[in-house]
Amino acid sequence: MTAITGSAWAPGLGYRIRWGVSDTLALTKRSLLVWYRVPAFIFFSVIQPVIFVLLFRFVFGGAIPVTTPGGYVNFLMPGIIAQTAAFATFGTAIVLAQELKKGTIDRLKSMPIARSAVLTGRLTADTIRMFVTILIMVAVGYAVGFRFLNGFGPAVAMVVLATVFGVAIACISAFTGLAIGDEEAVQSFGLIWLFPLTFVSSAFVPIATMPGWLQAFANHNPVTFVVNAMRAMALGGQLEPILWPNLWRSIIWLVGIFVVFVPLAVRAYRRAS
Amino acid sequence: MSQFNGAGEQPAILVEGLTKSFGKVHALRGIDLSVPQGTVLGVLGPNGAGKTTAVRILTTLLLPDGGRAVVEGHDVVREAAAVRRSIGLAGQSAAIQEELTGRENLEIIGRLYHLSRPETRRRAAELLEQFGLADAADRTAKTYSGGMQRRLDLAASLVGRPRVLFLDEPTTGLDPRARLGMWDIIRSLVAEGTTLLLTTQYLDEADELANEIVVIDHGLVIAAGTSEELKNRVGGDVIEFTVPDRSRVADAVAAIKPIGEGEPHADPETGVVGVGVGSRGSDALIEAVRALDAAEIASHGLALRRPSLDDVFLTLTGHGAEDEQPNGRRRGSRGRRRADDTDTARTAS
């Protein structure tokens, strides 16, 4: 019986990086195949933000006064896209908790694969899913009257910022999924932090309409910076001056989230059993 | 198999004084094991005995508190990566992604073992063929029966051609027929020279598959030997029956004591009385009927059966295999299931 084993076998750094990438891609493919087989997963992760778009555009929108060029729909869409990216990470946390419980993560850990691959594979697949969801939301926005007013480049930049923001939130979700390790608990916990974080921000209403104590939170909420920057990218014009102050604050926040939560997620993965 | 046991050859698995605690729970309290190359060790014990903890340490998923474990010459703590390249782990269908086909599942594992694309395809097809899944290869695993999912899971653990295979309760929850199918496959792997460590709750399974058996209880090895040796300690086959009139249980014990080769055991609550009768089988059965009749004790369900894990535990520890189960419901269901277990054992042997 031949075996692909050997004690004197210590791969160099180059090989390790190559295999890390190849293992990540194999696990990414696994997730993408699942969504290809069961498109309902994607469908249901789009349905909720679409309902929010319709609700805010046609039900609440008329009562929310904004000075944004193009009216409330243009104010709304960057906010809802950022929220969609954040909510997409519910899936990250839930799937990791499921795989932990079922023993899939154990099995993968007992195989000679890159130690990082389970996490990077999950995040890569979820980033692709998130990106597709964001594009669908842009299309939905166009159908209900949203328009990019600032040209193609800044529009792409807005989509990129939303995606990077989503990946940062996904790192937090990955940590919670692995640390809590129970699908239902993870889902409830996700609601507890993701709802206030995305709603108490500039995503849906101008912060000035909130009571003072809530403004204090909203004004320092990273979601506010990200959404303001996205809005400025999408619409330009009178919003141009708010771009940089919000963008650099967003970048600092996102870097901070990565610096804190990537090691936490890795640690939770190592300890998970 | 003997060609693997040359003088001086290192054992495939060597465990010395392994300990592990979770808080106040001592899961392993100093376990020693040695598994020669190409042989099968059956690790037998009830839920919570420490079987799974031992497997998790040997497969590098858990760090031990003390002691030493070496797999294929590699220390599981210091050379974990080398250990992972030598082993396969299978058991409870955990590697299977149900939304993917059997073939896709194996091909992704192949890519994770860094086989080339053509080699991945070849290996997947080969394993699907070998495990009787060729016809179902392109159906999603969700449509597979429990037995097929276990076989696919086992196939997944073999993609990298491991020299040492760990099977954690590979047939728990399978119906008798699927269980027999699994046993055939496991036997064929052993014939190819794979070293196997198998954990199970079923004595007949260890009996069928293992060269050596260790019995674990409360984190300690309480018995080791071949299945013959263990069964002799139990007293071979067992006669068992229920006395509906609980007040006569003691009389029943006295009546059958001369027939048995060991002390009869009785449960005053359920009225179940059992005794080991060695290899005298049906002769002993007739004697038991006569003895009970002579003593005018009514009984039902009188039957001869192979010794079970419960019997081994009763003999070795004085308590049943599931007596310490915190989950009362499961303990109850085991009692009710006893008759089915007996049937399974007969079909299997």
Interface residues (C-beta under 8 A of the other chain):
Chain A: M1 T2 A3 I4 T5 G6 S7 W9 W19 S22 D23 L25 A26 L27 K29 R30 L33 V34 R37 V38 K102 G103 T104 D106 R107 L108 K109 S110 M111 P112 I113 A117 S273
Chain B: R56 T59 T60 L61 L62 E72 G73 H74 E79 A81 A82 R84 R85 S86 I87 L89 G91 Q92 A94 A95 Q97 E99 L100 E104 I108 I109 R111 L112 Y113 H114 T140 A156 S157 G160 R161 P162 R163 E192 G193 T194
